[in-house]
Every structure is written in C-alpha cells, then in structure tokens.
Amino acid sequence: MTDVSSSGSTPRSGANPLFLRDEELRQGIEMLFFAYRDFTAEPDAMLARYKFGRAHHRVIYFVGRYPGLSVSDLLGILQITKQSLSRVLGQLVRERFITQTKGTQDRRQRLLELTGKGRDLEAQLTASQRARIARAYRDAGADAVEGFRKVMLGIVSKDEDRARFERDWMPRR
C-alpha cells in the first residue's frame, strides 16, 4: 500500500490523517459511493412514480431550500447547462411543482418557488434523508459531526461554495 505522506515513517494502523495509505483513501471513496447510493435510494423510488430523476430532485430541493431563488443562481449551484436545467425546470413548471415569477428589480430575472404540490413532494423526498443524516449524526457524536463537515468542505472545490456553508451552518466561533 502506498503511503501518501511525505514522511519516511511507517504508516500506523487507523486513520491518522498524516499517514493516509492508498487503501484508506480508496475506502473513503467507496464509502462515499455506498452512502450516496443509500442516501438516494428512497427518493429515487418516489421520483420514479412521477417519471422524475435526480436532476428533478436537486432542483426541487434547492428551490425549496431557497424560495425565490433565481434561475441564474440555481444554475450556479447545480453547475449544469441552461439546456439541461430548462428541460427539467420546464417539466416541473408544467406539472405545477414550481412557479416562476419575474424579478421585481430586474424583470428579466426569473424567480422560482415551490407550489403546495412541490412543497409536499420536497418534504417527502427530504424526510428519509433527514432521518438518515440525523441518525448518523446522533450515532457519531458532536466531534464526529464537526469532523464530517470539515471533510465534506475539504472535498468541495469552490471557495464560494465552501463559504456558503461556513456562513449558513458552520458553528460560530
């Protein structure tokens, strides 16, 4: 196994971050795959009833999380093409899960909100995920939760995305 550290020391057992071996890194990658699979399984089954996919879920989630979110801001969050968003958003608007209104300052701006039907679906989709996260946080304890947040923020590439979480829900110091 490859020692990723620059130290000449022999790696110790356990997950000492100074001596991460290839096997520990690969295990972390696998855990992310398995966690994501299980995290999305129940919502995927619910979405299938509407002939929706994960792209629909992401749009519903973020519009629900940030009512009045602009299409431009949603594109920035999702990092997808306008064409991809247009297809998904158009379907959600046609099927009355989301409404679009013009911005008050800039009439070209389109602001998004969930309808009652959209809020109901978002609540159903999020319920199992909230329960899964709450259970994992309770089982892991406060120090592990803080460590998890740091690891996840370390995986996020963009400074502005990391800043969103530091501002929104990282503990104030």
C-alpha positions as CSV (number, residue, x, y, z in Angstrom):
1,M,0.0,0.0,0.0
2,T,1.2,3.4,-0.9
3,D,2.0,5.9,1.9
4,V,0.6,9.3,0.8
5,S,2.6,11.2,3.4
6,S,5.9,12.8,2.7
7,S,7.3,11.4,5.9
8,G,9.6,8.5,5.9
9,S,7.9,6.9,8.9
10,T,6.0,3.7,8.6
11,P,2.2,4.3,8.5
12,R,0.4,3.4,11.7
13,S,-2.8,1.5,11.7
14,G,-6.0,3.5,12.0
15,A,-6.9,6.6,10.1
16,N,-4.2,9.0,11.1
17,P,-4.6,11.8,8.6
18,L,-0.8,12.3,8.4
19,F,-0.3,8.8,7.1
20,L,-3.2,8.1,4.7
21,R,-2.5,5.0,2.7
22,D,-3.9,4.2,-0.7
23,E,-6.2,1.6,0.9
24,E,-7.7,4.2,3.4
25,L,-8.2,6.7,0.5
26,R,-9.9,4.0,-1.6
27,Q,-12.1,3.0,1.4
28,G,-13.2,6.7,1.7
29,I,-14.1,6.8,-2.0
30,E,-16.1,3.5,-1.6
31,M,-17.9,4.8,1.5
32,L,-19.0,7.9,-0.5
33,F,-20.3,5.7,-3.3
34,F,-22.3,3.4,-0.9
35,A,-23.5,6.3,1.2
36,Y,-24.8,8.2,-1.9
37,R,-26.5,5.0,-3.2
38,D,-28.3,4.5,0.1
39,F,-29.0,8.2,0.6
40,T,-30.7,8.5,-2.8
41,A,-32.5,5.1,-2.9
42,E,-35.8,6.1,-1.2
43,P,-36.1,9.5,-3.0
44,D,-35.3,7.8,-6.3
45,A,-38.2,5.4,-5.8
46,M,-40.5,8.3,-5.1
47,L,-39.3,10.3,-8.1
48,A,-39.8,7.3,-10.4
49,R,-43.6,7.5,-9.7
50,Y,-43.6,10.9,-11.4
51,K,-41.1,9.9,-14.1
52,F,-38.6,12.3,-12.5
53,G,-34.9,11.7,-11.9
54,R,-32.1,13.0,-9.6
55,A,-31.9,16.3,-11.6
56,H,-35.5,17.0,-10.7
57,H,-34.8,16.1,-7.1
58,R,-31.9,18.6,-7.0
59,V,-34.0,21.4,-8.5
60,I,-36.9,20.7,-6.1
61,Y,-34.5,20.6,-3.1
62,F,-32.7,23.8,-3.8
63,V,-35.8,25.7,-4.8
64,G,-37.5,24.5,-1.6
65,R,-34.4,25.4,0.4
66,Y,-34.1,28.9,-1.0
67,P,-37.6,30.2,-2.1
68,G,-37.3,33.0,-4.6
69,L,-34.0,31.6,-5.9
70,S,-33.2,32.9,-9.4
71,V,-32.7,30.6,-12.3
72,S,-29.2,32.1,-12.6
73,D,-28.4,31.3,-9.0
74,L,-29.8,27.8,-9.4
75,L,-27.5,27.2,-12.5
76,G,-24.6,28.3,-10.3
77,I,-25.4,25.9,-7.6
78,L,-26.1,22.9,-9.9
79,Q,-23.3,23.6,-12.3
80,I,-25.3,22.3,-15.3
81,T,-26.1,23.8,-18.7
82,K,-29.0,26.1,-19.3
83,Q,-30.4,23.4,-21.7
84,S,-30.3,20.7,-19.0
85,L,-32.0,22.9,-16.5
86,S,-34.5,24.2,-19.0
87,R,-35.7,20.6,-19.7
88,V,-36.1,19.7,-16.0
89,L,-37.4,23.0,-14.9
90,G,-39.9,23.2,-17.7
91,Q,-41.4,19.8,-16.7
92,L,-41.6,20.9,-13.1
93,V,-43.4,24.1,-14.0
94,R,-45.7,22.4,-16.5
95,E,-46.7,19.8,-13.9
96,R,-47.2,22.6,-11.3
97,F,-44.4,21.7,-8.8
98,I,-42.7,25.0,-9.3
99,T,-43.8,28.5,-10.2
100,Q,-41.7,31.2,-12.0
101,T,-42.2,34.9,-11.4
102,K,-40.3,37.9,-12.8
103,G,-37.9,39.7,-10.5
104,T,-39.1,43.0,-9.0
105,Q,-35.7,44.8,-9.7
106,D,-34.9,43.1,-12.9
107,R,-37.8,41.9,-15.0
108,R,-35.6,39.5,-17.0
109,Q,-34.8,37.6,-13.8
110,R,-36.9,34.5,-13.2
111,L,-37.5,33.7,-9.5
112,L,-38.5,30.1,-8.5
113,E,-40.7,28.8,-5.7
114,L,-42.3,25.5,-5.0
115,T,-46.1,25.3,-5.2
116,G,-48.0,23.4,-2.5
117,K,-47.7,20.3,-4.5
118,G,-43.9,20.9,-4.9
119,R,-43.5,21.5,-1.1
120,D,-45.3,18.3,-0.4
121,L,-43.0,16.3,-2.7
122,E,-39.9,18.1,-1.4
123,A,-41.0,17.2,2.2
124,Q,-41.5,13.5,1.2
125,L,-38.2,13.4,-0.6
126,T,-36.3,15.0,2.2
127,A,-37.9,13.1,5.1
128,S,-35.9,9.9,4.7
129,Q,-32.7,11.8,4.0
130,R,-33.1,14.0,7.1
131,A,-33.8,10.9,9.2
132,R,-30.7,9.1,7.8
133,I,-28.5,12.2,8.5
134,A,-30.0,12.7,12.0
135,R,-29.4,9.0,12.9
136,A,-25.8,9.1,11.6
137,Y,-25.1,12.4,13.4
138,R,-26.6,11.1,16.7
139,D,-24.7,7.8,16.4
140,A,-21.4,9.5,15.6
141,G,-21.5,12.3,18.2
142,A,-20.7,16.0,18.0
143,D,-17.0,15.7,17.4
144,A,-17.5,13.3,14.5
145,V,-20.2,15.6,13.0
146,E,-17.8,18.5,13.1
147,G,-15.1,16.3,11.5
148,F,-17.5,15.2,8.8
149,R,-18.3,18.8,8.0
150,K,-14.6,19.6,7.7
151,V,-14.0,16.6,5.4
152,M,-17.0,17.4,3.2
153,L,-15.9,21.1,3.0
154,G,-12.5,19.9,2.1
155,I,-13.9,17.9,-0.9
156,V,-15.9,21.0,-2.1
157,S,-13.8,22.7,-4.8
158,K,-15.1,26.2,-5.0
159,D,-14.4,28.8,-2.3
160,E,-17.8,30.4,-2.8
161,D,-19.5,27.1,-2.2
162,R,-17.4,26.4,1.0
163,A,-18.2,30.0,2.2
164,R,-22.0,29.2,1.8
165,F,-21.7,26.5,4.4
166,E,-19.4,28.3,6.7
167,R,-21.8,31.2,6.7
168,D,-25.1,29.2,6.8
169,W,-24.5,26.4,9.2
170,M,-21.0,26.1,10.4
171,P,-20.7,26.7,14.2
172,R,-20.0,30.4,15.0
173,R,-16.7,30.9,16.8
